[in-house]
Amino acid sequence: MAHYEAGQGVDAGWEAFVKEYYLTSEDKTSTDQFTNFWTTNGTMRLAGTSYQGYENMLAVKQFLLPVDGNKSWWHLINGSSIRDETADNKTFVQSIVVQTTYSPGNCSQAYGVAAFTVLKDASGKARLDPHSQSLSLYDLSVSTTASPTDIACTA
């Protein structure tokens, strides 16, 4: 979160939500703690491919980050902004760097933009409590789907 910067209109609670989301996604063993960010019919879209429902989202996470594998990843969270807002939801856009390490050795990275569509509560505020089944869509675009990439990790 060292480079995190909230843009205009970004709720104060967004920083904690996005931090917890990525910490949970980086944990190889997280299952329910990972899926309970989403609504029951939520969608995770990665590089244009959609995965709907808890079972499908968890399966793709475990495919990309195997529990017993030699791969780890982490996300450097940068600038955030608001893409759109309706009476029912708010879409936050997050600039990220995804760094991946294969043990032993290689560390490479890709650049991404993630859009998080979060439901609102009855008062019209975005539901930003982590693990509250408020995320209806996570849409990640990345500079490359190769892993490892040909871009060395930076600090």
C-alpha positions in Angstrom: 0.0 0.0 0.0 3.1 2.2 -0.1 2.0 3.7 -3.4 -1.8 3.7 -2.8 -3.5 7.0 -3.7 -7.2 7.6 -3.5 -8.7 9.6 -6.4 -11.6 11.9 -6.3 -14.8 10.3 -5.0 -13.1 7.2 -3.6 -14.6 6.3 -0.2 -12.3 6.2 2.8 -13.1 2.5 3.4 -11.9 1.5 0.0 -8.3 1.3 1.0 -9.0 -1.3 3.7 -11.3 -3.3 1.4 -8.8 -3.5 -1.5 -5.9 -4.3 0.8 -7.8 -7.2 2.4 -9.0 -8.4 -1.0 -5.4 -8.7 -2.4 -4.0 -10.2 0.8 -6.7 -12.9 0.7 -6.1 -13.6 -3.0 -2.3 -13.9 -2.3 -3.0 -16.6 0.4 -2.7 -20.0 -1.3 -4.9 -21.6 1.3 -7.7 -19.1 1.4 -11.0 -20.6 0.2 -14.2 -19.2 1.9 -12.2 -16.1 3.0 -11.5 -15.5 -0.7 -15.0 -16.3 -2.1 -17.0 -14.4 0.6 -16.0 -11.1 -1.0 -18.5 -11.8 -3.8 -22.2 -12.1 -4.0 -23.4 -15.7 -4.6 -23.7 -15.0 -8.3 -20.7 -12.8 -8.6 -18.2 -12.8 -11.5 -14.4 -12.7 -11.6 -13.2 -11.7 -15.1 -9.5 -12.2 -15.8 -8.1 -10.9 -19.0 -11.5 -11.2 -20.7 -12.5 -14.6 -19.4 -15.4 -14.8 -16.9 -15.8 -17.1 -14.0 -19.1 -16.9 -12.2 -20.0 -18.4 -8.8 -17.9 -19.4 -5.9 -16.8 -22.8 -7.2 -15.5 -21.4 -10.5 -13.8 -18.4 -9.0 -12.0 -20.6 -6.4 -11.0 -23.1 -9.1 -9.3 -20.5 -11.3 -7.5 -19.0 -8.3 -6.2 -22.4 -7.3 -5.2 -23.1 -10.9 -3.3 -19.8 -11.1 -1.8 -20.1 -7.6 -1.7 -23.8 -6.7 -1.8 -24.6 -2.9 1.1 -27.0 -3.3 3.0 -25.1 -6.0 6.2 -23.2 -6.1 4.5 -19.9 -7.2 3.7 -16.9 -5.1 2.3 -13.5 -6.1 1.6 -10.2 -4.6 0.0 -7.0 -5.7 1.4 -3.5 -5.5 -1.6 -1.3 -5.2 -1.4 2.1 -6.8 -3.9 4.8 -7.8 -7.6 4.3 -7.5 -10.6 6.1 -9.0 -14.3 5.8 -9.6 -15.5 4.6 -13.0 -19.2 4.8 -12.5 -21.9 4.8 -9.8 -25.5 3.9 -9.9 -28.2 3.8 -7.2 -27.3 0.1 -6.6 -23.5 -0.1 -7.0 -20.2 1.7 -7.3 -17.3 0.7 -9.5 -13.8 1.4 -8.2 -10.8 1.2 -10.6 -7.5 0.2 -9.2 -4.1 0.4 -10.9 -1.9 -2.5 -9.8 1.4 -4.3 -10.4 1.2 -8.1 -10.1 4.5 -9.6 -9.1 5.1 -13.3 -9.4 7.9 -15.4 -7.9 8.7 -19.0 -8.7 10.9 -20.7 -6.1 13.7 -20.9 -6.5 14.6 -17.7 -8.3 12.6 -15.8 -10.8 10.5 -12.7 -10.0 8.6 -11.0 -12.8 5.7 -8.6 -13.0 2.8 -7.5 -15.1 0.8 -4.3 -15.0 -2.9 -4.3 -14.5 -6.1 -2.4 -14.0 -8.8 -3.9 -11.9 -12.4 -2.7 -11.7 -14.4 -3.7 -8.6 -18.2 -3.3 -8.8 -19.5 -3.2 -5.2 -23.1 -3.2 -4.1 -24.5 -0.4 -2.0 -26.5 -0.6 1.2 -30.0 0.7 1.8 -28.6 4.2 2.6 -26.8 4.4 -0.8 -23.3 3.9 0.5 -20.9 1.3 -1.0 -20.6 -1.8 1.2 -16.9 -1.8 1.9 -16.7 -4.3 4.7 -14.3 -7.0 3.5 -15.8 -10.5 3.3 -19.4 -9.1 3.2 -20.5 -10.6 -0.1 -20.7 -7.1 -1.6 -18.5 -7.6 -4.7 -20.5 -8.4 -7.8 -17.8 -8.1 -10.4 -14.0 -8.1 -10.4 -12.6 -7.3 -13.9 -8.8 -7.5 -14.3 -7.1 -6.4 -17.5 -3.3 -7.1 -17.5 -0.4 -6.2 -19.8 0.3 -9.9 -20.4 -1.1 -13.2 -19.3 2.4 -14.9 -19.6 3.8 -16.2 -16.3 6.6 -15.6 -15.8 6.8 -12.4 -17.8 9.8 -10.9 -19.4 9.6 -7.9 -17.1 11.8 -8.2 -14.0 10.4 -7.2 -10.7 11.0 -3.7 -9.4 11.0 -2.4 -5.8 
